[in-house]
């Protein structure tokens, strides 16, 4: 490497998680639990239509009020510590 070359701190692309309706619920949970977040607390996930539909139905089933924020719904369903 010459003195004019530099190595970018952002050379490694952020990994993307792929979720497919062919996966078991256990496997989807494992992938979600292993998500790595960037400095902005964001992660990339690619969903197929079956996973999207499942997540929509599960979310609606959990929230009595569809306008409730995720953090508030989570407080009502998370297990006690």
Phi, psi and omega in degrees: 000131180279167182294340180275345180279146176224156179257127180285140175292338185253030183291329181273120179291152179291132180294151179244133177268132179252126179242128183235148179293350176280349180278155173283160176301321179301315182293319177299316178298319179299317180294316179296321179295331183268003181305138175255134182254148179275188182297340180265011182059042178236151176223158180253131179226134175250125181247142170271169185302326180294318178293318178303313181297318179298313181296322177298312181295318179296319180295317180293326180291327182283321186265117176294328179248112182296347179269358182292144178286149181305316183299327179284320177296320180298320179301326183280342183245346184292147180289151178293152181273000000 
